[in-house]
Amino acid sequence: MDNSNEYAISLEHIYKSFGSVTVLKDVNFYLKKGTIQALVGGNGAGKSTLMKIMTGVHACDSGTIKIDGRAVKIDNTIDAQKHGIKMIFQELSLSPTMTVTENIFLSNEIKKGILLDKKAMAEKTRKLLEELEIQALPTDRIQDLGVGICQLIEIIKALAVDAKILIMDEPTASLTEKETNILFGIIENLKKKGVSIVFISHRMKDIFRIVDSITVLRDGGIVADKPKSEYTLDSLIELMIGRNVEKKMEFIKRETPVGNDILMQVENLSVGKQVHGVSFAVRRGEVLGIAGLLGSGRTETLEALFGIRKGKYNKLVIDKREIVIKNVSSAIHNGIALIPEDRRRQGLVLDHSVKDNLCLPNLKELKRGIKIHKAKVKTMTTNCVESLGIKTDGVNVGMLSLSGGNQQKVVIAKWLETNPKLLLMDEPTAGVDVVAKGEIIDIIRNFVTKGNSVLFVSSETSEMMAICDRILVYSAGRIAKEFYRENLESEEMLEYAIQH
């Protein structure tokens, strides 16, 4: 391939291994100037590793990086920034205790002489927040904001620096349709200004909507690199995973319809300023969806039912028993489990092993006296890995060595081991590939056939149409509409209800 300065950046003959595991092998990646190029592949294909080499987070074992046709060395993130390369990582890199302004200008402060120009930074932050229509203030602390808003702030952080090459790793995973439209408008404007963009996503509809060309990584190597027009959805998915996949994202009519037996009922639930007096019931064996825009109260509802947030209600009934959820322990005791919206911040201890993470909510059952029963741990963790198909070199490896899809399976597996009756799932397929999405959908279907129930929150209407028996549409913390799945004629019908 031509190495001229037609390309903003090229990575040639790149190899990278972690221990005995080869992640990238002889990869050639070329990004044309002023274009939007998708980089796709299944979880563990090597996408994030390749981009981290480009941005100086990792060093390649061998290979060449060229910018404008000239070989350069990128040994660290500072080198990458000097060359105008900026990445918005899938895992949020914001400091939770700092304000929005402080995060955006961290290591890139505006100064007036030798002093920080706090007024100028706050004003620039305010303008960027307004441009992206983000419901946050420059003075808000990150730890007080939702994950979707934090994802948009990650994007602002990149836009505050005049990047020539911008890498977006799952930028729409936590965004609603409206927020995605705003982001895509910004991306198109950046393209017009000559910025070159790498767009990594598992959302196929986003890829076909925004990019110019698509590069496919599979098992650490490039298997396709051509204009978007030369792919179909089916051909792209087959290239990504090396085989055809069953259409998991289609609604399957129940062999045994959901009955009228109520598993959980809540009356007049309010959560702070986010949720205002909602009442609903979940039937035994039902998948009840909660749809709505970011900030509509979906996440807050789930977190109140799990004891993370303080919720007020007139009555909460589980299995015909009236209960009070005072904290997470009481929720677990009453058969409730939560798959949180952000698995990295809320669902996992990333510095610990797969085994440690699987054991954490199940320590009481794994003890023998005051000590951990090693045989029970081995049996439980082995069963989790095998039953959910978690791809790992063993249960003692660190969580960071697993792909996003396999990390999510660990989160689901550890909570299924608590034998919940009601599983609360908040964006359970965010940032996972098409195969892992199908596997998670199958896990849900299997779970409810045993008489359990699921409260399901997702920003992807296709998922809700595939798995939910009934859907509540939230608007400004209240239930605005209710649909039974058989009455929903199309995904567009649900999307319209959410937006209006």
N, C-alpha and C positions, 0 to 999 in steps of 0.2 A: 504493500500500500504506500502511496505517495506520502513522504514525510515533510512536505513543504509547509510554509506558515499558513496554509489553508486551515490548519488545525490549531485551536486555542491550546490544546494539550494532547499529547499522545503518551501512552504507556506501552512499552514494547518489550515482549518476551519476559513478562513479569512472572516470577516464581515466589511463593511464600508458603512456609510450613510453620506449624506450631507443634513443637515436639516431633512426634512420629506421624502427625496428621498433615498431609499436604492439602492446603486450602486453595492455592492458585497454581496453575501449571501452564507456562508458556502463553500467557494472556496478552493479546494485543488490543488495546482499547484506544479509539480515536474520537475526539470531540471536535466537530467543526465550529468555527467561530459564529456567534450569533444564532445558534440553533438550540433546540430543546431535544435532548436525546434521552430516551428511556433506557435504563439498565434493569433488566428483569431476570428472575430466576427463582427457583424454589428456596425455601429456608435452608441455609447452609451451603448455597451455591457459591458464595464467596463475594457477593456484591459489596457488603459493608467493608470487608477486608480490603478490597481493591480501592475503594474510595478513601479508606483510612491511610492507605499508602500514598494516594494522591495528596492528602492533606497533612502528611507528616506524622500522623499518630502512630503508624507502624512503618518500619523500614522493610523494603522487599529484600529477599535473599539474593536475587539477581534480576537484572533487567535495566531498562533505560527510561527515564522520564524526560520528555521534550516539551518546551513551551515555545510557541511560534517557530517550531522547527529546530530549536536550539536545545541541546542537552543541558539539564540543570540537576542540581542535587537538592532534594527535599528531605532533610534529616529530622525536621521537627515542625511543629505547627507554625512557628514564627517564620521559618523559611517559606512555608506555603502561603502565609498571609502576605509576605513580601512580593510574591508572584501573583497576588490578587485572587487566591483560591480561598473560598469560604464554604464550610459545610454545616448544614442544619441536620444534626444527628437525630436518628430515630429515638434514642434514649436522651431525654432532656438533660441539657448541660447547665441549666440555670441554678444559681445558688438560692436555696429556699428562704434563707433569712434576710436576703437583700431585697431592695425595692426593684421595681420594674426598670427605673432609670439606671440604677447602679448596675444591674445585670447587663443592660444594653451597652453601656459604655465601659464595662470592665476591661481593663488593659487597652482601652481606646478613648481615654478621657479627653474632653475638651478643656483646654487650659487658657487662662488669661494671665499671661506672664508665667510665674511659677505656681500660681494657685489654680485650683480647679474652678471652672466656670459652671457651677451647679445650675444657675439660672438657664444658661444656654442648653445644657444637656436635658433639663426638664422640659424646656420648650420644644426641642427637637423630638423628644419622646412623645410629648402630647400630640404633635402633628402627625407622627407615624401611627399612633394609636387611633387617631381620628381617620386617617387615610385607610386603615384596615378595618375600621368600624369595630374595634375591640372594646368590649365593656370592661375597661380597667383604667386605673389612674396611674400617673407616673410614680406616685408615692406608695402604691399598693405593694405589699410584700408577696413574693412568689408563693410562699407556703399557704397563703390565704386564697389563692386562685385555683380554678379548676384546670384539669389537664389540657382541655381544648384551648383555653385562653393561653396557657403556658406555651403550647405549640405555636400559636400565632406570635407570641413574644419572641420565641426562638427565631422566627422568620424576620421580625423587626431587627433583632440583634445582627443578623446577617446584612440586612438592608442598610443599617447604619454605617457599614463599612462599604466603600466603593469596590465591590468585588467584580473581577473580570470573569471568573469562573465560579459558579454557584452550584453546589451539590445539595440536593434535597432528598433526604432519606425518609420515606413515608410521611411527607408533609401533610397529607390530608387524612391520615388515619384517625385523628380525633376530631375532625372538623365536620360540621353539618354541610348540607348542600349550599346554603347561603354563604357560609364562610369559605367553602371551596371556590365558589364563583368569584368572591373577592380576591382570593389568592391567585386564581388563574388570570384575572385581569392584571394583577401586579406582575406575574410571570411574563405575560405577553408584552407589557411595557418594558420590562428589563431586556427582553429579546430585541425589541426595536432599538434599544440603546446599545446593542452589540454585546450584551452579556451572554455568555455561553452557559447552558444549564444542563446538569445531569439530574434526571428525575427518576428516583427509585420508588416503586410502588407495587403493592399487590392488588390494587384496585384497577382492574382492566379497563373499566369505562373511563377512568381518569386518564389513563395512558393514551387510549385511542382518541381522546378529546384534545389533549394539549400538546403532544410531542410531535416532532418531525420525523424521527427515526428511532429504531429500537434495536438494542444489542441484547442478546440472550446469553446468559451464563448458566452452565449446567455442570455440576461436579467439578468446579474449579477451572473450566475452560470455556472459551467462546464457541457457541454452536451456530449463531446467526447474527448478522449485522447488516441491516438494510432499511430502506425507508418504510414508514408506517403503512403506506398503501399496499405494500407487498405481503402484509400479514392479514389473516382473519383471526377472530378470537380463538377459534378451535385450533388453528395451526400454531398460534403463539403458545397456547397452553401445552400443546403436545411437545413443542420444542423445549419448553421450560422443564417439563418433568419426564420427557423421553417416552411418553405413552399417552394413550387416550385416557380420559378420566370419566367416571360416571357423573351424571348431572345431579350432584348432591343438592344444589341450590334450587330444587323444585319441591313444591309442597306435596307431601305424600299423605293421602287421605288415610285416617286412622282405621285400622281393622275393627278396633273397638272404640266407638266414639267416647269423648270425654263426658262423664256423667255429671250429676248435679251435686255430688258430695263435696262439701267445702273443706279444703285443707287449711286455708288461712283467710282470715277476714280482718280488715282494719277499718275503723270508723272515725272519720273526722281527723285525719292525720295532718298535722302542721309541723314544718321544720324551719325554724328561724324565719327569714324573710323569703325563703325560696319555695316553700310548699304551703298551700293554704286550704286546709280542711278537705282533703281528698278521702274518699271512701271507696273501697273495692274489695272483691273477694277473689281468691285463686282456687279453682276447683282441683280436686285430686286427679293427677295425671294430665294436668293442663300446662301448656306453655303460654303464659300471659305476657304479651309484649307491652313495653312502655315506649312510645315514640314521642319525639319532640325536638325542638331546637336546643342548642347549647344554652344552658341557663334556665331551661323550662322547669327544672326540679326533678328530673329523672334520677340522677345520681344521688341527690339528697334523700330521695324516698328510700332507695336501697340502703344507703348508709344508716338511716334512722332505724330501719327494720333490723339492721345488724348491730346496732348499739354503738356505732362509731360517732354518730351525731345524736344530739338530744332531740327526740321527737315527742310531740304531745298528741295524744289521741284519746278518744272517749272509750274505745274498746279495741283490744287486739286478741284475736282468738286463733290458736293453733290446735288442730286435731280436736276441736270441740271443747278445748280448755282455754279459759281466759288467762292471759299471761301479761307480764310487764317486762319489757326489755330494758334493763338498766345499763348493760354494758355488753361487750362482745362475748364474754363468758356465758352470760345468761342466754344470749341468742344461740350460741352453739349448743348449750344444754337443752334448748327447746327445739333442736333439729333444724336450725337455720345456718346456712353457709353463704359466703360472699366471694365471688370471683371479681376482684376490683377492676376499675377502669384502667389503672396504670400498674401493670404487673411489676415494673421495675422499682417503683417507689413504694407500692403498697402490698404487692403480692409475693415478693421474693426477697431473700437476703442474698444479694448477688455475690458477695464475697465468700459465701459458704457453699458447701457441696450440694449436689442433688439430694443425697441422703438426708443431710441436715434439714433441708427445706421440706422434704416429704414428712419428716418426723415432727416438725414444730407444732402443728395443731393436734398431734396425736400422742403427745408425750405421756399422758395419763394412762393410756391403754398399752403403751410400750414399756412401762415400768414393771420391775419385779422388786417390791419393797421400795427402797430409795434409789435403786440402780436401774439403768436401762437394760432391758432384756435383749441381748444381742441377736439371739435367734429370731425373736419376733420382728426386730428391725430389719433383718435380712429378708425374712419372708415377705413383710409388708412392702418394702421398697422394691424388691424383685417383682412382686405382683403388679405394683403400680406401673413400672417400666414396661412390663410385658402387656398388660391389659390395655393401656392407652397408646402403645406403640411409640414410646419416647425413645428417640434416637440419641444415644449417649455411649461413650466408651466405658461407662460404669457408673455406679451410684456415688463413687467417691470423687468424681471430677467436679470442678467448680461450675457454678451456674453460668458464668460468663462464656464458657466454652460451647454452650448450647445455642442453637438458632432460636429466633423469636418464637416460632411455632412450638418447638419442644419446651422452651421455657414456660409457655402458656399451658402446655399439657401437664407440666409439673404442678402449676398452681391449681389446676382443676383436679388432678389426682390426689393432692394432699387433702383437699376439702371433701372429696368423695369418700375418703377413708374415715371421715367423721360420721358417716352414715346419715347425711341430712335428709329431711323430708322436703324442705324447701330450699332450692338453690337459686340465689340471687346472682345474675350474670350481667355485668356492666361492660359493654363493648368486648365480648369474649374473643372475637376474631380480629381485633385491631392489629395490624402489622404482621399477619401471618399469611402464608401462601395459599393458593387455591386448594391444594391437597389437604393441608392442615385445617382449613375452614370446613371442608367436607367431613373430616374426621371429628371435628368439634360438634358439628351438627348431628352426626351419628351418635356421639356420646350423649347429647341432650335427648335424642329420641329414645335411646336405650334406657336412660334414667327415668323418663316419665312413664314408660311402659310398665315399670315396676310399682306404679301407684304414687310416685313422687311428683312434685310440681316444680316449675321453673318460672321465675320472674325475669324477663329477658329485655335488656336495654341495648339498642344498637342504633348507630347513625346510618347504617346501610339498610335501606328499605327492602332490597332483594333478600337479605337474610331474614328479615321479619316476615316477609311473604312466604319464605320457605319453611319456617319452623314454628311460627306462632299460630295458636288456635283462635286467639282473640287478641285485639290490640287496643290499648288505651292511648289516646293522643293527648299529651300534656301541652298546655299553653300558659305561660306565666304562673306556673305553680298550681294550676287547676286542671281537672280532666275536662277537655273541651269536646272530645268525641270518643265513641267506642265502636269498634268494628268486629264482627265475627268474620273469620277468615273466608268462609264461603260466600260472604257478601262483598268481598274486595275483588273487583274485577281486574285490576291491574296495579302495578307498582306505582304508576303515575297518579292513580287515585289516592293512594296513601300519601305520596309525596305532596300532593296538592293540599290534603288535609293538614299535614304538618306545617306547611308554609302559610296557611291561612287560618 
